[in-house]
Amino acid sequence: MRILIIISIILSCSNFGYAQKQGNQNSDKNLVVIKVQNSELSINPEVGARIVSLKYLGKELLSSQAVHSENFGSTLWTDPQSDWGWPPYDTLDALPYQIRKRKNEWNFTSKKDKRSGFQILKKIKPSQKDSSFNITYFIKNISNSKKSVGAWEVTRVLPGGLSLFPSAPDSSIMADSNLPGVKKIGQIIWFVYDFEKIKSHAKLFAMGSEGWMAHVVDDIAFIKTFDDVPTPEIVNGQGEIEIYVNGERKYTEIENHSSHKILKPGETLSYKVKWLVRKLPSNINKFEGSIQLVEFIKSQL
């Protein structure tokens, strides 16, 4: 596989490429770019070590800073949101992370955040075997007292397309949702983005099962996998899986939560997520309720 070359400093490891590059915008400086097969992931360590780009054969899947100055890319929050309101802790979400590369794994570490009492470490490792990006999040209690917390991955994609995931039998939290275009067919929950129906900020809360969710745009499927979390381990007021749409119709957030834990001082919560991007075969029905689409996604897990 061709090694990715962007500027004069090149670091390569077997079947994937890496480089840091200078961009035109401040948010594009010092990007860490990881490529495996047809997928390319870009992380900005200067802005909360957010994943600011996910491309498949050059097609961008994530919403950029050009769309929204603050809410862009994929980030990690601590749950529940009731602990911090808005905005998120800037040390964890938006300020620079330290970067360290170990063989084919990139580690991004935040500064210690005294406001929250946490420090975050993000490890990202590409896999040539299944053309995936394996992400492990660590949230460490750096305070002197017990703290309860969960990991909350928030990934912003461009508006449009459809999202789907298998629901848990107990998904009564959906009653708190106001997202138009949601339908449950069998075990699968579908959300079809309809620009005419999106009039204001709206959100879906749900409990998932099987540990996956997918977002489909045209003939590309962006798939996330993670450990399924039993309903009692999700903090009150949140769903294991959530979908949020911006009222200005600029972006959609596809979100997944870890188990909520109580951490003693010095203890760490970990949460593993795998990202895969796949081109859908031309003979697959790519619409709401498609059994073929669900079966194809499951075959990739």
N, C-alpha and C positions, 0 to 999 in steps of 0.2 A: 504493500500500500504506500502511496506517495506521502512523504513527510510534509507537513504543513510548514511553509516558510513565509514569514511576515517581515521580520527585520533581521539585522545581522546576527543576533544571538539566537541560536537554534538548539533546542534540546529535544532529542527524539528517543523514543522507546519502542522497539520492535514494530508493532502494527498500528501505532497511533502517533499523532504529532502534537507538539506543544510550542507555543511561543508567547511572548508578551509584545504588545504593539501600542503604538501611539495613534490616537484617533483625532478627529477634528473637534469633538466636543470634550469638555472636561470630564464627563462621565465615561468617556471611552478610553481614557488613559490607562495604560498598564493592564489591559485585558489579558486574562489567562484563557487561551483558546485550546480546547481539547477536541480532537476529531477522531471518530471511529467509524470506519466504513463511510456511509453516506450522511452521517449525522455529525453536527458540529455544535459544541457547547461553549459559551463564553461567560466568564465570571469576572466581575469587577471587584477586586479586593478593596478598592478605595471607597466603595459604596456598600458597606455591609456584606461584602463578599456575595452580593446577589448574582444569581444567574441572569444575565441581561440579554442573552440571545440563545435560541435553540433553532437551528436550521436543519432542514432535510433537503439535500440536493439544491441548496441555495435558497429555499423557501423559508422565510421567517415565520415562526409559530408564536413567539412571545410578543407582548406589547412593550414598546420601547419608551424611553424618557421623552422622545419627541411627541408621543401621544399624551402623556401625563408627566409632569415634572417630578412628582413624588412617588406615585403609585405605578411602578413599572417592574418588569422582570419577575423573578421568583425569589422569595425571601423566606425567612423562618421567624415566626413570632412565638412568644410564650402564651399559653392559655391558662386561665380564661382571660378574655379581653376585659372583663370587669375589674381585673387587677390594675390595668393601666389606662383604660379609656381610649383616648386618642390624643396625639399620635403614639405610635409604638416607641419603645425605648430606643433612642437614636444610637446609642453605643452598640446595640445589637443589630439594629435594622439598617442604619445608614452611614455609620462612621467607618473609618478604615479598619481592616483586619490584617493581621500579620500572615504572611504566606510562607509555606515551607513545602518543598517537594521531596518525596521519598519514593524512589524508583518510579512506579507508574501511578502514584497516588499523590494528590494535592491536598494539603491541609491548610485551612483558613481559620485563624483564631482571633476572636474579638478581644478587646480590652475588657478588664473586669468592670462590670457595671454596678456601681454602688447603689444606684436608685432601685434597680430590680433585685440585686443580690445574686445575679447570675453572670456566667461567662459562657459563650457559645463557641464550639469547635465544629467546623464543617469539613468532612472528608469526602473527596470526590475521586472515584476510580473508574476509568473506562474499561469495558470488557470487550475484547475482540471476539470472544466465543459467541455471544449473542448480540453484539453491536449495541450494548447498553451503557448507561452511565449509572454507577452505583454510588448513592449518596448516603452517608451516615451523619446524622446530627447528634451532637452531645451538648446537653445543658447541665452545667455544673453549678451547684449551690456554693457560692463563695462567701455567704453571710455567716453569722455566728448563731443562727437559729434555724429551726426546721422550716422548710418552704414547700408548698405544693405547686406542681407545675406540669404542663404537658407541652409537647412539641406540636407546632402548627405550621405546616408548609402551605404557603400562599403563592400560587403560580398564576400570573396574569397573562392571558392569551388575547389575541385579537378578537373583536366581536364577530359573531357569525358561527356557523357550523352547528354541531350537536354534541352533547356530552351524555355519557351513560355510565351506569355502575349498578351492580347487584345490591338490592336492599336487604336489610335484616328484617325478620318478622316483626320485631318491635321497633317501629320507626315513627312512633307517635309524635316525635318532635317536629315532623313535617307539618303539623297543624300550626306551627309558629311561622311558617314560610309564606312569602308573598310573591314568589317568583313566577311570572306568567310563562306558559309554554312547557310546564312540567307534566309528565304523564307516567303512570306506572303500568307497565304491560307485563303480566306475569311477575317474575321476580325482578325485572330490570326497571330502573328509573331512568327516564329519558328527559333531556332538556333540549328543546329545539329553539335556537335563538331567532326571534322574529323582531326585526327592527321596528315594526309598526306597533308591537305590543309593549315595548320597553319605553315607559313614560317617566320612570323615576328609579332611584336606587331600589334594588330588590334582592332578596336572598332566599336560598333553599337550605334548610337544615335537614339532615337525614342520617340514619344509621345504616352503614353498609354491611356487606358480607363478602367473603371470598378474597378480600384484600386487593381490589383493583378498581381503577376508574379510567375512563378514556375520553379523549376529546378528538372529534373527527372534523377535519376541514378538507373539502374537496376529496382527493383520493389519498389523504394522509391521516394516519391514526397516531396520536400521541397518547401513550399508555403509561400510567403510573402503577406500580405494585408496592405493597407494604403489608405488614402484619395486620390481619383483621383484629379489631379491638372490640371486645364484648361491651355491650351497652352500659353496664354498671361502671366501667372504667373510663367512660367519657365524662368530663366535667359538666355539671349542670349549665344549661344555657348554650351549649355547643353541640354540633353533630359530628359524628366521625367523618362525614363527608359534607362539604358545604359548597355551594355555588353562588357567587355574588355577581350582579351585573351593575355596572356604573350607569347612573341615570342619564348621563350625556352620551351613552352608547359608544364609549371609547374603548372599553376593555371588559373582559370577563375574568373573574377569579375562580379557579378550580382549586379547592382546598381540602386537605386531609389532616387528621389529628392522630396523635399517639395516645397511648394510655396516660391517664393523669396519675402522677406519683407524688408521694411525700418524700422529700430528700432531706437527710440530715446534713449538717455542715460538712462540706467536702465531698458529698455524694454526687453522682452524675446519672442523668437519664439519657438513654440512647434511643435513636429512632432511625430505622433503615428504610430507604425508599429507592426503588429502581425506576429509571426513566428509559423507555424504549420508543422509537419512532419507526413506523412501518408504512410502506406504500401498500394500499389496498388493491387486491386483484380487481380487474375491470368487471368481472362477472358478479361481484358482490353488491347487493342492494345496500346503499349507504343511507337509508332513511330510517326514521323512527320505527321501532318495532321489528327491525330486520334480524331474523334469527341467524342468517348467514354472517352478518356483521359481528354479532355476539360470539358466534362460534369461532370466527377468525381471530378475534381478540384473545379469546381463551387459549387458542392454539399457540399464541406467542408468549404466554406467561411462563 
